[in-house]
Amino acid sequence: MFELYELPALNATLNSAATVLLVSGWICIKRGKQAAHIAFMILALIVSAAFLTSYVIYHLKVGSFPFQGKGWSRKVYFPLLISHIILAVANVPMVLMTVIPAIGKRFDKHKRIARWTMPVWLYVSVTGVLVYLMCYVWFV
């Protein structure tokens, strides 16, 4: 079991894992390896669901964590955070709208939506790690 103070690091780890899984799944589908693509994307969904659960638990218990950086770091952090939050909220329905057609074997629709979902999901995963590093590691 994790202590409450450990959850931000766990969340960053889960986001990093999601990034690796998403890129791996994307490479597999580009190479025509559909079974491997499906496996990587299912794992990315599981890891992202675990992240979302941990994130909600942490923020329900702790609330927000104020950014401690000064000067230029604030000019980088807040636009990064705002774009991350907006796209993270949009990402959840986008992922569902991408997965549901795939489950129904509507790969034409899946592919059309995935072209938008994949870059958003990757951006959210990568910026989630950057937000963690800026808030909890680099500027404390």
C-alpha atoms as a printed R data frame, in Angstrom:
    type eleno elety resid chain resno       x      y       z
1   ATOM     1    CA   MET     A     1   0.000  0.000   0.000
2   ATOM     2    CA   PHE     A     2   1.235  3.505  -0.758
3   ATOM     3    CA   GLU     A     3   1.397  6.370   1.696
4   ATOM     4    CA   LEU     A     4  -0.493  9.479   0.664
5   ATOM     5    CA   TYR     A     5   2.708 11.501   0.142
6   ATOM     6    CA   GLU     A     6   3.973  8.843  -2.307
7   ATOM     7    CA   LEU     A     7   1.024  9.131  -4.689
8   ATOM     8    CA   PRO     A     8   2.378 12.020  -6.818
9   ATOM     9    CA   ALA     A     9   5.496  9.964  -7.622
10  ATOM    10    CA   LEU     A    10   3.311  6.929  -8.349
11  ATOM    11    CA   ASN     A    11   1.163  9.090 -10.640
12  ATOM    12    CA   ALA     A    12   4.229 10.297 -12.550
13  ATOM    13    CA   THR     A    13   5.435  6.709 -12.873
14  ATOM    14    CA   LEU     A    14   2.048  5.608 -14.202
15  ATOM    15    CA   ASN     A    15   2.034  8.508 -16.687
16  ATOM    16    CA   SER     A    16   5.537  7.540 -17.834
17  ATOM    17    CA   ALA     A    17   4.442  3.936 -18.270
18  ATOM    18    CA   ALA     A    18   1.376  5.060 -20.228
19  ATOM    19    CA   THR     A    19   3.633  7.069 -22.548
20  ATOM    20    CA   VAL     A    20   5.841  4.044 -23.243
21  ATOM    21    CA   LEU     A    21   2.808  1.809 -23.801
22  ATOM    22    CA   LEU     A    22   1.108  4.309 -26.127
23  ATOM    23    CA   VAL     A    23   4.221  4.760 -28.262
24  ATOM    24    CA   SER     A    24   4.756  0.991 -28.332
25  ATOM    25    CA   GLY     A    25   1.155  0.434 -29.416
26  ATOM    26    CA   TRP     A    26   1.452  3.099 -32.103
27  ATOM    27    CA   ILE     A    27   4.663  1.535 -33.452
28  ATOM    28    CA   CYS     A    28   3.028 -1.891 -33.505
29  ATOM    29    CA   ILE     A    29  -0.001 -0.765 -35.496
30  ATOM    30    CA   LYS     A    30   2.246  1.099 -37.959
31  ATOM    31    CA   ARG     A    31   4.129 -2.175 -38.476
32  ATOM    32    CA   GLY     A    32   0.913 -4.159 -38.940
33  ATOM    33    CA   LYS     A    33   1.166 -6.000 -35.615
34  ATOM    34    CA   GLN     A    34  -2.484 -5.717 -34.595
35  ATOM    35    CA   ALA     A    35  -2.391 -8.206 -31.700
36  ATOM    36    CA   ALA     A    36   0.583 -6.438 -30.103
37  ATOM    37    CA   HIS     A    37  -1.106 -3.069 -30.687
38  ATOM    38    CA   ILE     A    38  -4.231 -4.270 -28.890
39  ATOM    39    CA   ALA     A    39  -2.181 -5.626 -25.973
40  ATOM    40    CA   PHE     A    40  -0.220 -2.389 -25.553
41  ATOM    41    CA   MET     A    41  -3.338 -0.245 -25.776
42  ATOM    42    CA   ILE     A    42  -5.205 -2.368 -23.209
43  ATOM    43    CA   LEU     A    43  -2.223 -2.004 -20.880
44  ATOM    44    CA   ALA     A    44  -2.174  1.762 -21.526
45  ATOM    45    CA   LEU     A    45  -5.870  1.900 -20.580
46  ATOM    46    CA   ILE     A    46  -5.271 -0.062 -17.379
47  ATOM    47    CA   VAL     A    47  -2.272  2.064 -16.387
48  ATOM    48    CA   SER     A    48  -4.171  5.273 -17.161
49  ATOM    49    CA   ALA     A    49  -7.174  4.085 -15.141
50  ATOM    50    CA   ALA     A    50  -4.846  3.317 -12.220
51  ATOM    51    CA   PHE     A    51  -3.348  6.796 -12.596
52  ATOM    52    CA   LEU     A    52  -6.765  8.463 -12.611
53  ATOM    53    CA   THR     A    53  -7.816  6.523  -9.503
54  ATOM    54    CA   SER     A    54  -4.621  7.428  -7.638
55  ATOM    55    CA   TYR     A    55  -4.831 11.061  -8.789
56  ATOM    56    CA   VAL     A    56  -8.423 11.456  -7.571
57  ATOM    57    CA   ILE     A    57  -7.649  9.802  -4.212
58  ATOM    58    CA   TYR     A    58  -4.639 12.059  -3.671
59  ATOM    59    CA   HIS     A    59  -6.431 15.288  -4.544
60  ATOM    60    CA   LEU     A    60  -9.549 14.395  -2.545
61  ATOM    61    CA   LYS     A    61  -7.347 13.891   0.518
62  ATOM    62    CA   VAL     A    62  -4.743 16.626  -0.007
63  ATOM    63    CA   GLY     A    63  -6.381 19.201  -2.250
64  ATOM    64    CA   SER     A    64  -4.127 21.251  -4.480
65  ATOM    65    CA   PHE     A    65  -0.387 21.574  -4.095
66  ATOM    66    CA   PRO     A    66   0.912 25.131  -4.640
67  ATOM    67    CA   PHE     A    67   3.705 25.587  -7.169
68  ATOM    68    CA   GLN     A    68   6.830 26.870  -5.404
69  ATOM    69    CA   GLY     A    69   8.822 28.020  -8.438
70  ATOM    70    CA   LYS     A    70   9.735 31.667  -8.984
71  ATOM    71    CA   GLY     A    71  10.458 33.821 -12.029
72  ATOM    72    CA   TRP     A    72  10.680 32.115 -15.433
73  ATOM    73    CA   SER     A    73   9.530 28.753 -14.074
74  ATOM    74    CA   ARG     A    74   6.083 30.183 -13.318
75  ATOM    75    CA   LYS     A    75   5.803 31.426 -16.906
76  ATOM    76    CA   VAL     A    76   6.447 27.881 -18.090
77  ATOM    77    CA   TYR     A    77   4.574 25.955 -15.398
78  ATOM    78    CA   PHE     A    78   1.147 27.598 -15.509
79  ATOM    79    CA   PRO     A    79   0.585 27.461 -19.304
80  ATOM    80    CA   LEU     A    80   1.836 23.861 -19.206
81  ATOM    81    CA   LEU     A    81  -0.511 23.035 -16.321
82  ATOM    82    CA   ILE     A    82  -3.521 24.751 -17.913
83  ATOM    83    CA   SER     A    83  -3.034 23.007 -21.272
84  ATOM    84    CA   HIS     A    84  -2.485 19.707 -19.447
85  ATOM    85    CA   ILE     A    85  -5.710 20.053 -17.433
86  ATOM    86    CA   ILE     A    86  -7.852 21.095 -20.406
87  ATOM    87    CA   LEU     A    87  -6.577 18.263 -22.589
88  ATOM    88    CA   ALA     A    88  -6.742 15.733 -19.728
89  ATOM    89    CA   VAL     A    89 -10.444 16.495 -19.311
90  ATOM    90    CA   ALA     A    90 -10.993 16.196 -23.070
91  ATOM    91    CA   ASN     A    91  -8.913 13.025 -23.213
92  ATOM    92    CA   VAL     A    92 -11.268 10.854 -21.158
93  ATOM    93    CA   PRO     A    93 -14.229 11.005 -23.584
94  ATOM    94    CA   MET     A    94 -11.825 10.889 -26.538
95  ATOM    95    CA   VAL     A    95 -10.322  7.622 -25.280
96  ATOM    96    CA   LEU     A    96 -13.798  6.163 -24.775
97  ATOM    97    CA   MET     A    97 -14.851  7.285 -28.259
98  ATOM    98    CA   THR     A    98 -11.739  5.569 -29.629
99  ATOM    99    CA   VAL     A    99 -11.992  2.322 -27.672
100 ATOM   100    CA   ILE     A   100 -15.703  1.651 -28.167
101 ATOM   101    CA   PRO     A   101 -15.514  1.373 -31.984
102 ATOM   102    CA   ALA     A   102 -12.428 -0.852 -31.657
103 ATOM   103    CA   ILE     A   103 -14.333 -3.205 -29.345
104 ATOM   104    CA   GLY     A   104 -17.139 -3.291 -31.898
105 ATOM   105    CA   LYS     A   105 -14.575 -4.011 -34.660
106 ATOM   106    CA   ARG     A   106 -15.414 -0.690 -36.360
107 ATOM   107    CA   PHE     A   107 -11.778 -0.096 -37.191
108 ATOM   108    CA   ASP     A   108 -12.524  2.591 -39.785
109 ATOM   109    CA   LYS     A   109 -14.171  4.752 -37.102
110 ATOM   110    CA   HIS     A   110 -11.552  3.745 -34.510
111 ATOM   111    CA   LYS     A   111  -8.722  4.849 -36.801
112 ATOM   112    CA   ARG     A   112 -10.414  8.165 -37.633
113 ATOM   113    CA   ILE     A   113 -10.815  9.080 -33.960
114 ATOM   114    CA   ALA     A   114  -7.481  7.593 -32.836
115 ATOM   115    CA   ARG     A   115  -5.631 10.072 -35.065
116 ATOM   116    CA   TRP     A   116  -6.828 12.806 -32.704
117 ATOM   117    CA   THR     A   117  -6.840 10.823 -29.468
118 ATOM   118    CA   MET     A   118  -3.279  9.501 -29.674
119 ATOM   119    CA   PRO     A   119  -1.471 12.876 -29.731
120 ATOM   120    CA   VAL     A   120  -3.738 14.282 -27.018
121 ATOM   121    CA   TRP     A   121  -3.234 11.214 -24.796
122 ATOM   122    CA   LEU     A   122   0.532 11.369 -25.330
123 ATOM   123    CA   TYR     A   123   0.615 15.099 -24.571
124 ATOM   124    CA   VAL     A   124  -1.370 14.572 -21.369
125 ATOM   125    CA   SER     A   125   0.884 11.704 -20.254
126 ATOM   126    CA   VAL     A   126   4.138 13.551 -20.950
127 ATOM   127    CA   THR     A   127   3.006 16.878 -19.510
128 ATOM   128    CA   GLY     A   128   1.690 15.065 -16.433
129 ATOM   129    CA   VAL     A   129   5.240 13.914 -15.724
130 ATOM   130    CA   LEU     A   130   6.601 17.429 -16.385
131 ATOM   131    CA   VAL     A   131   4.024 18.976 -14.036
132 ATOM   132    CA   TYR     A   132   5.048 16.468 -11.350
133 ATOM   133    CA   LEU     A   133   8.759 17.191 -11.823
134 ATOM   134    CA   MET     A   134   8.225 20.944 -11.747
135 ATOM   135    CA   CYS     A   135   5.907 20.857  -8.735
136 ATOM   136    CA   TYR     A   136   7.484 18.154  -6.568
137 ATOM   137    CA   VAL     A   137  11.130 17.795  -7.650
138 ATOM   138    CA   TRP     A   138  12.745 20.699  -9.497
139 ATOM   139    CA   PHE     A   139  11.257 23.763  -7.799
140 ATOM   140    CA   VAL     A   140  10.672 22.751  -4.174
